[in-house]
Amino acid sequence: MRKLNIAIIGLGNIGSYLYKYLNENKKILTEKNNCIPIVKYISAKKRNKKRSINFNKKQWLNNYLEATYLSDVDLIIELIGGAEGAAKKLVFNALKNKKHVVTANKALIAKYGDQLAKIAEKNKVNLEFEASVCGGLPIIRSLKEGLIANKISKIYGIFNGTSNYILSSMDKKNKNFDEVLTDAKNLGYAEANPSADLNGDDVSSKLKILTSLCFNSFLNDKIYVEGIKEIDKTDIINANKLGYKIKLIGFSELLKNKICQRVHPTLIKNNSYIASIDGVLNAVIIDGKPVGQSIIQGEGAGPAATTSALVSDISSISRGNIKFPFSLSTKERKKLKFDSIDNRFFSAYLRFEVFDKPGVLSNITNIFSKNKVSIKRLIQNPNKNKKISSIVIITHNSKNNSLNKILKEVTKKKYIFKKPKLIRIDEN
Ligand SMILES: NC(=O)c1ccc[n+]([C@@H]2O[C@H](COP(=O)([O-])OP(=O)(O)OC[C@H]3O[C@@H](n4cnc5c(N)ncnc54)[C@H](OP(=O)(O)O)[C@@H]3O)[C@@H](O)[C@H]2O)c1
């Protein structure tokens, strides 16, 4: 029987769960893959830290980099995290020394994936990263294998459970952003420092990886990223009244041979599929030919879901499937052009909080017509006692650049007392 000797480096939330899973499921994995998975070595930062796993002292590597040159290691599983430092050193060295690598590290793959893929390809070893995008959802393997026949035109979805939990709880519980963030931290859905989840960076890394796989392109940093920090209860209530929900969505699409990648809060129709994805769930929607639309939904994070993805990668390697990390060899991947969001058209929701004075509304609508943006709907909610008013405008399809110009010009007006809002609408 063949054997796969494994070193797990990083024994935090994910690494410890994976270690236990592999020990408890060795028999069934051996039967399914016709190969015995053996966790030969483990390592993390602090040797003396109390851990929830039982292991033999001989398994522990004092220097985690030893795993990259020990002859009885076939596969290194990197579960440290971060694009730089220890994780980067480990993965580059492992591939250079002809070790297979499995990682859950989206930051590392989004930044160095092209360079790493080149080394893996040259040395004929695997670099697998199913767990780096949307935890347990088998999106990467689906793109590389199950959907291989298809020409993909668009991929989009909810790729971050923390921000989705916050937006859907603000909606359902009628609470404001800070209250819901505190709940999310208490429930373990948000990290102590949740900035990458809230500012869109986490979705951005995942979307860059998906873009490369969908369009056979190289990783590209041209991406518009806006998080959810500016969304408040008023926007959620207004969206509901207008028949929409607000979700943080990542979009990547190919139009006229140019790719546009964008991450931003989006108003989506109440009755759309994606509006029903609540809490920490993730969902990915793929438009391809000839298959049509495919949807994958499930747990996007957490040790159990992430381990499911890691074991899928380990099994692929156990079966001897040496593949190009991004589906195609570096030579065959395309240098496609990436377009700016500014050239794209959206209908949009804009909210202006103004001092209620004569002429304000006409001044705002004039700025819209000057920028050739036509108004589909306008709702004014005056507060007579405070002499203020909230103006909500829904536009027809308009160039992103023109919408931003309006926002910039109106923001400078003396009648504005709060930073105006612009949220793009997706009518699909
Ligand atoms: N958590 C999730 O739900 C989730 C989902 C999908 C993907 N991921 C990805 O999975 C990876 C691991 O996440 P996690 O949540 O398990 O992180 P974590 O709980 O913070 O664990 C990180 C581990 O890395 C070790 N480590 C840190 N610096 C090190 C160094 N210089 N040398 C050696 N080991 C070092 C730590 O050692 P000590 O134990 O000694 O401190 C710890 O065991 C990340 O890339 C993350 O993005 C996580």
The ligand as an SDF file (V2000), in Angstrom:
LIG
                    3D

 48 52  0  0  0  0  0  0  0  0999 V2000
  -10.3650   29.9310   10.8010 N   0  0  0  0  0  0  0  0  0  0  0  0
  -11.0960   29.7210    9.7070 C   0  0  0  0  0  0  0  0  0  0  0  0
  -12.3380   29.5880    9.7720 O   0  0  0  0  0  0  0  0  0  0  0  0
  -10.4240   29.6160    8.3710 C   0  0  0  0  0  0  0  0  0  0  0  0
  -11.1810   29.3050    7.2240 C   0  0  0  0  0  0  0  0  0  0  0  0
  -10.5470   29.1700    5.9830 C   0  0  0  0  0  0  0  0  0  0  0  0
   -9.1830   29.3680    5.9120 C   0  0  0  0  0  0  0  0  0  0  0  0
   -8.4630   29.6970    7.0410 N   0  0  0  0  0  0  0  0  0  0  0  0
   -7.0310   29.8980    6.8960 C   0  0  0  0  0  0  0  0  0  0  0  0
   -6.3700   28.8620    7.6120 O   0  0  0  0  0  0  0  0  0  0  0  0
   -5.1010   29.3360    8.0950 C   0  0  0  0  0  0  0  0  0  0  0  0
   -4.9970   29.0530    9.5950 C   0  0  0  0  0  0  0  0  0  0  0  0
   -6.0460   29.7120   10.2560 O   0  0  0  0  0  0  0  0  0  0  0  0
   -6.3820   29.4520   11.8160 P   0  0  0  0  0  0  0  0  0  0  0  0
   -7.7170   30.0750   12.0370 O   0  0  0  0  0  0  0  0  0  0  0  0
   -6.1530   28.0570   12.1740 O   0  0  0  0  0  0  0  0  0  0  0  0
   -5.2510   30.3790   12.4860 O   0  0  0  0  0  0  0  0  0  0  0  0
   -4.7440   30.3500   14.0080 P   0  0  0  0  0  0  0  0  0  0  0  0
   -5.7610   29.7080   14.8930 O   0  0  0  0  0  0  0  0  0  0  0  0
   -4.2980   31.7310   14.3150 O   0  0  0  0  0  0  0  0  0  0  0  0
   -3.4620   29.3750   13.9860 O   0  0  0  0  0  0  0  0  0  0  0  0
   -2.2480   29.7650   13.4350 C   0  0  0  0  0  0  0  0  0  0  0  0
   -1.2050   28.7070   13.7560 C   0  0  0  0  0  0  0  0  0  0  0  0
    0.0200   29.0960   13.1360 O   0  0  0  0  0  0  0  0  0  0  0  0
    1.0820   28.9850   14.0790 C   0  0  0  0  0  0  0  0  0  0  0  0
    2.1070   29.9840   13.7970 N   0  0  0  0  0  0  0  0  0  0  0  0
    2.0130   31.3230   13.8380 C   0  0  0  0  0  0  0  0  0  0  0  0
    3.2080   31.8990   13.5420 N   0  0  0  0  0  0  0  0  0  0  0  0
    4.0690   30.8800   13.3300 C   0  0  0  0  0  0  0  0  0  0  0  0
    5.4420   30.8090   13.0160 C   0  0  0  0  0  0  0  0  0  0  0  0
    6.1840   31.9290   12.8840 N   0  0  0  0  0  0  0  0  0  0  0  0
    5.9990   29.5970   12.8640 N   0  0  0  0  0  0  0  0  0  0  0  0
    5.2830   28.4700   13.0060 C   0  0  0  0  0  0  0  0  0  0  0  0
    3.9530   28.4730   13.3320 N   0  0  0  0  0  0  0  0  0  0  0  0
    3.3700   29.6600   13.4760 C   0  0  0  0  0  0  0  0  0  0  0  0
    0.4340   29.2410   15.4220 C   0  0  0  0  0  0  0  0  0  0  0  0
    1.2650   28.6670   16.4290 O   0  0  0  0  0  0  0  0  0  0  0  0
    0.8830   28.6090   17.9850 P   0  0  0  0  0  0  0  0  0  0  0  0
   -0.2630   27.6290   18.0840 O   0  0  0  0  0  0  0  0  0  0  0  0
    2.0880   28.0750   18.6460 O   0  0  0  0  0  0  0  0  0  0  0  0
    0.5000   29.9840   18.3990 O   0  0  0  0  0  0  0  0  0  0  0  0
   -0.9220   28.5420   15.2500 C   0  0  0  0  0  0  0  0  0  0  0  0
   -0.8170   27.2060   15.5890 O   0  0  0  0  0  0  0  0  0  0  0  0
   -5.0500   30.8120    7.7070 C   0  0  0  0  0  0  0  0  0  0  0  0
   -4.3690   30.9550    6.4810 O   0  0  0  0  0  0  0  0  0  0  0  0
   -6.5230   31.1910    7.5150 C   0  0  0  0  0  0  0  0  0  0  0  0
   -6.7010   32.2720    6.6220 O   0  0  0  0  0  0  0  0  0  0  0  0
   -9.0500   29.8040    8.2490 C   0  0  0  0  0  0  0  0  0  0  0  0
  1  2  1  0
  2  3  2  0
  2  4  1  0
  4  5  1  0
  4 48  2  0
  5  6  2  0
  6  7  1  0
  7  8  2  0
  8  9  1  0
  8 48  1  0
  9 10  1  0
  9 46  1  0
 10 11  1  0
 11 12  1  0
 11 44  1  0
 12 13  1  0
 13 14  1  0
 14 15  2  0
 14 16  1  0
 14 17  1  0
 17 18  1  0
 18 19  2  0
 18 20  1  0
 18 21  1  0
 21 22  1  0
 22 23  1  0
 23 24  1  0
 23 42  1  0
 24 25  1  0
 25 26  1  0
 25 36  1  0
 26 27  1  0
 26 35  1  0
 27 28  2  0
 28 29  1  0
 29 30  1  0
 29 35  2  0
 30 31  1  0
 30 32  2  0
 32 33  1  0
 33 34  2  0
 34 35  1  0
 36 37  1  0
 36 42  1  0
 37 38  1  0
 38 39  2  0
 38 40  1  0
 38 41  1  0
 42 43  1  0
 44 45  1  0
 44 46  1  0
 46 47  1  0
M  CHG  2   8   1  16  -1
M  END
$$$$
